[in-house]
Amino acid sequence: MSGALLRSNKYGCGPFHLAGNSFWFRLFSSSGISEVQNEQEAALIQSTASKVCETIRRRPRWEGFLLSLFNPSSSGILHPTCISLVICRLSDSNPLLALRYYLWLTSSFSDFTLDPPAAASLLSALARSRAWRAAFHAIRSTKILADISIFNSFVVQLCSDIRSIHRDKNLLDNLCHVLEGHFHPTSCLHTSLSLVSWNSTLSASLKAERIDLFQRFYAMMIESGTAPDAPTAGYLIRAFCRECRPMEAYHVLRDLSRNGIIPDVVSLTELVASFAKVGNFGKVSEILHLMIAGGCSPDLFTYQGVIHGLCNVASGETMVDEGFRIFCEIKVRGYAPDVVTYTTMIDGLCKSGRMDDACLLWSEMIAKGMQPNSYTYNAIINGYCKSGDLEKAQKLYDEMLSKGLEESTVSCNTMIAGMCVKGMLAEAIKLFDTMPKKGIEHDLITFNTLIQGLCKVSRTSDAIELYLRMAALGIRPSVSTYTPLIQVLCEEGQVTDAMELLKLMEAEGLEPLVCTNDCIIKGFCRIGKAEEGMAWLSKMLHSNLKPRSETVNKLVECLSSLGLVDDALQVVNVMFGIGYSLGSSVCHLIISKLCGNASYQTGHVLNEIILMET
């Protein structure tokens, strides 16, 4: 019988290629069969395939008796075309049943091999139904990858299903393992994925935030001899940016631009934002010029990244000025800033104290029909809080809630900070206490802000209680938690408690601020333990930490008052070495102490002090 006559046009499935000499697979020999017989056999195969599908769908444990229901010698159940039809029909209605049937065949007949069209039908059906785990089981358990084109299609489909990839964190790992097992250069399968497929794996890895897999896919791609193209380079640039390695991304761009290739605007926008974030605006300018020269015009998102960087780099008001200039310039050029761009600019202006300009943008934004979101409200509320205008801040806060925008941890933190600045601790504590009742979680900033506010008005016990409450909730304290607590304890003369907190801080791997050491020294001086303060100063100097001038003056004053003139003179020498001078009152105090001492050394130091003061 001709193979073409047994091929089903309806399902597009070709015959299987079954190795071996099993009796069952030699029943339908093509030799000596008439045309009428061929037509009869084709009808028989169609009928058997339909009955097999019906049995598999209706009988839960069909594997144990399928061959007994259909006599292999007369029904054609094991004919390649019959098997192909069953797989194709089951794939259309229930891919998992098709896979189950396929695995039954492979386990029952060791030399069974599926032909490419049927394999494509099964794998495509599993992909369409997003049965990725089942598909990988089929790939690992069978020789379904004999045709690389099947797998190319599968890879592209899988990598485009980002929702499933986010839901099942192991899908890309499974794909990587399959590739490493089947497509490693030393494997027996001497072929590789297409460039489109490789790029799909890179894109999916970025979207899943799996830079580790990106590196493995990219390494396999290069090892397979596949040459990267512009999209590949774009993905590589983005991967470097995600790893905070913008200079390496920049080198990729430079190499491409020399060959007249410019990646897509999305990749270059991410590179621009990465350099803007670290304040390297020289590189930002260079990339923007490369984009324009290469015919890849920066879009609104590109300029958003630049403005965001300028408004957030701690370089003073001049950076916000430049951000505002660019913001105004892109409007003149025809760009239409959106809510995000306006919010970014308003936030920058508020942080630099330019509330008038921020309010103008706020009004302009509303006049254009754009509704401020919670981030926009938080930005301008924060500006009013920092400027001390809590009345306007509260008015906008109430307006935000009236428009259906929910309170958040960020918005509550902003208001608590404003209340603390104005000394409204009762109101701040009330808002703090109502947050959990509204389902709003406290975070580290919430606790730190209130602790700082309490310490500012010397409510030390309340601040300590809040610190303990935070630790009990499992929120790890930061440097900003410990610093005000240590400072207020030292101011109250509780230096021992302050040092205990300092030890806890260091045990948690936190580096104290230099000013914390100044607080300890001044704390010792307050309780008359100037020698301990001097020892702490020595510790600071050995750690290459520079004390404040007022701290050293305070120590000299304390030592002199206690009659420890020699120690005071040692500290004075340290002061002169640093470049500090004595304050007038401290200078008069130490001179009065020295006047009763007629030694040569005392006279020499006295002369130095007088010279410094003159």
C-alpha positions, -999 to 999 in steps of 0.1 A, spaced: 0 0 0 12 34 -8 22 55 22 4 85 6 -29 67 6 -27 61 43 -18 97 51 -47 117 66 -53 150 48 -77 161 75 -51 161 103 -20 166 83 -2 138 101 23 117 82 32 81 89 53 70 119 87 56 114 88 24 134 121 7 137 124 -31 144 106 -61 130 77 -65 154 49 -86 140 23 -61 147 41 -34 127 44 -57 96 6 -64 93 0 -37 68 28 -44 43 24 -24 11 33 -53 -12 6 -71 -31 -25 -50 -19 -50 -39 -45 -63 -3 -47 -98 -14 -35 -81 -32 -6 -62 0 2 -94 20 3 -110 -5 26 -80 -5 49 -79 33 50 -116 32 61 -108 6 87 -80 27 101 -102 58 103 -129 37 121 -104 22 145 -88 55 153 -122 70 161 -131 40 184 -97 41 201 -102 79 208 -136 72 222 -123 44 244 -95 65 258 -118 94 265 -145 72 283 -125 44 300 -102 57 329 -77 27 329 -76 19 292 -39 11 291 -44 -24 305 -70 -37 280 -67 -15 249 -50 -42 228 -75 -68 240 -104 -46 228 -88 -41 194 -72 -71 178 -39 -58 163 -40 -83 135 -74 -72 121 -82 -37 135 -51 -17 124 -47 -3 159 -10 -3 157 -7 9 121 14 40 120 -14 61 104 -39 49 130 -16 59 158 -10 93 141 -47 99 138 -53 91 174 -26 114 186 -38 143 164 -75 139 174 -67 136 211 -43 166 208 -71 187 194 -95 179 223 -74 168 252 -36 172 249 -29 155 282 -48 123 270 -27 125 238 5 126 259 -7 97 280 -14 77 249 20 86 235 38 76 267 19 43 267 32 36 232 68 45 241 67 23 273 51 -6 255 73 -6 224 109 3 230 117 9 193 88 33 188 96 66 172 72 94 165 73 112 131 78 150 131 42 160 120 26 140 148 52 152 173 45 187 162 8 182 167 13 169 202 38 194 213 18 223 198 -13 211 215 4 210 248 18 245 242 -16 259 232 -31 246 264 -1 259 284 5 224 297 42 232 300 51 207 327 35 179 306 53 191 275 87 190 293 78 155 306 72 144 270 105 161 258 125 143 285 108 110 282 108 106 244 126 113 212 102 141 204 130 165 196 143 146 165 132 176 144 146 209 157 119 229 140 94 214 164 114 226 193 120 260 179 83 266 177 79 253 212 106 275 227 91 307 211 56 298 224 68 291 259 89 322 262 60 343 250 38 330 279 52 353 305 22 348 328 29 311 331 66 318 336 58 342 365 34 316 380 57 286 376 92 297 385 108 265 372 97 267 336 127 286 323 149 264 345 134 233 328 140 248 294 176 256 302 182 220 315 167 206 283 189 228 261 220 220 281 212 183 278 202 182 242 220 210 225 254 212 242 281 213 215 294 179 227 260 162 224 251 138 196 225 162 182 245 184 158 221 213 154 210 243 174 181 266 180 173 294 156 183 330 164 147 339 170 144 311 196 176 321 214 164 357 215 131 345 229 149 328 258 169 360 265 138 382 264 119 358 287 148 357 312 148 395 314 110 397 319 113 370 347 142 389 362 164 358 359 198 372 350 214 339 360 194 321 333 201 349 308 238 343 312 234 305 307 212 309 276 235 335 261 266 313 268 249 283 250 239 305 221 275 317 216 289 281 220 264 269 194 279 293 168 248 314 165 257 350 156 239 377 177 219 404 160 207 439 171 179 425 193 204 402 210 226 431 217 196 450 231 189 422 255 225 420 265 225 458 272 194 454 294 210 424 313 241 445 321 219 473 333 200 450 356 233 439 371 243 475 377 270 472 351 262 501 327 298 506 315 298 470 300 265 477 284 279 509 270 309 490 255 284 467 237 266 498 223 299 514 211 309 482 193 275 480 176 275 517 166 308 514 149 291 489 126 262 511 121 239 490 143 217 507 169 196 486 193 160 493 200 148 524 220 137 503 250 172 489 256 189 523 251 163 539 274 173 514 301 209 522 296 202 560 298 183 555 330 211 534 345 237 561 339 213 588 351 207 569 383 244 570 392 248 606 381 270 599 350 253 625 328 283 627 305 275 592 293 238 600 292 245 629 268 267 607 247 241 579 244 214 604 235 236 618 207 243 582 194 206 574 194 197 605 174 226 600 150 216 564 145 180 572 137 167 559 170 149 589 184 146 591 222 110 588 234 92 601 264 104 572 286 140 580 277 136 616 289 117 603 319 148 584 329 170 614 325 147 637 345 143 611 373 181 608 376 186 645 377 159 650 403 172 622 425 210 625 424 223 641 456 241 669 437 221 699 449 195 721 434 215 725 401 206 690 390 169 697 396 173 729 376 187 709 347 159 684 351 133 712 350 150 727 319 148 693 300 112 689 312 103 723 297 123 717 266 107 683 257 73 700 259 85 726 234 97 698 211 62 683 210 65 656 236 34 652 259 46 644 294 23 620 312 13 617 348 46 598 356 68 625 341 48 653 359 50 634 392 88 629 388 94 666 382 70 677 409 88 654 434 122 668 424 110 704 428 94 696 462 126 679 475 146 710 465 121 733 482 108 749 450 71 746 460 60 775 437 72 757 406 59 724 419 24 739 424 25 754 388 32 720 374 4 705 396 -21 731 382 -8 726 346 -12 689 349 -48 691 361 -56 717 334 -45 692 308 -71 667 321 -46 645 339 -56 632 373 -29 631 400 -23 596 413 -13 587 448 24 591 440 17 627 428 -2 635 459 25 620 481 52 641 463 35 674 468 23 666 504 59 657 512 70 691 499 45 709 521 55 689 551 92 696 546 84 733 542 65 733 574 31 740 558 12 711 575 -21 728 569 -19 726 531 -4 691 534 -34 679 555 -58 696 530 -43 677 501 -41 645 521 -79 647 527 -85 656 491 -65 625 480 -87 603 502 -119 619 490 -110 610 454 -108 573 463 -71 571 464 -62 548 493 -38 556 521 -6 537 520 25 532 542 42 559 521 15 585 525 12 578 563 50 581 567 49 614 549 23 628 572 40 614 603 72 631 593 55 664 587 38 662 621 71 654 638 88 684 621 60 706 636 63 690 670 28 675 667 38 642 684 3 634 697 -11 636 662 18 616 648 13 589 673 -24 588 667 -19 583 630 8 557 637 -17 538 659 -45 539 634 -24 525 605 -28 488 615 -66 493 621 -69 504 584 -48 475 572 -17 497 566 16 481 576 43 499 595 77 497 579 112 507 589 107 543 578 75 546 599 93 535 630 125 555 623 105 587 617 85 584 649 116 574 669 135 605 656 105 627 665 103 613 700 141 617 705 139 653 693 116 662 723 136 640 747 108 614 751 136 588 754 116 560 772 89 562 745 115 560 718 132 530 734 98 513 738 91 519 701 125 505 692 118 473 712 83 470 696 99 472 661 124 445 669 96 423 683 79 426 649 110 414 631 118 447 615 156 450 614 168 484 627 190 506 605 216 532 613 189 558 612 172 539 640 201 538 664 217 572 657 189 594 674 186 569 703 223 570 710 224 607 707 195 614 731 209 589 756 243 606 756 226 640 760 209 627 791 241 612 804 231 576 799 263 568 782 264 531 793 230 525 777 242 544 746 272 521 743 251 490 747 230 502 717 262 509 698 274 473 705 241 459 693 244 481 662 279 469 653 269 432 661 242 436 633 269 447 609 259 483 608 285 510 606 279 539 630 280 574 616 310 595 626 288 618 646 277 589 668 313 588 682 311 626 688 279 620 708 297 593 729 326 616 737 303 645 746 283 621 767 313 611 787 321 648 792 286 655 805 290 630 833 325 641 841 343 611 826 367 630 805 394 603 805 369 578 789 361 605 764 398 609 757 402 572 752 372 572 727 389 601 708 420 580 705 400 551 692 384 575 666 418 587 654 432 552 651 402 544 629 410 575 607 377 592 618 378 629 622 359 643 653 340 676 651 357 708 663 330 713 690 336 678 703 373 683 708 367 717 724 343 701 748 368 674 757 396 700 763 371 721 785 362 690 805 397 679 810 408 713 821 379 717 845 389 684 861 425 696 865 438 671 839 459 698 823 485 675 807 457 654 791 441 686 779 474 698 763 476 664 745 442 670 730 451 706 721 481 692 701 457 668 684 434 698 676 463 718 661 473 688 640 438 685 626 437 722 619 412 731 646 415 761 669 403 765 705 371 784 712 375 816 732 360 803 764 380 771 763 412 790 755 407 813 785 400 783 807 431 764 797 453 795 799 441 801 834 450 766 843 484 769 828 493 802 844 502 785 877 526 762 859 560 777 851 575 748 832 592 753 799 567 729 781 538 748 796 551 781 784 558 767 749 522 754 746 509 787 760 527 806 733 513 783 707 477 789 720 482 826 721 496 826 685 466 804 673 442 828 689 458 859 674 
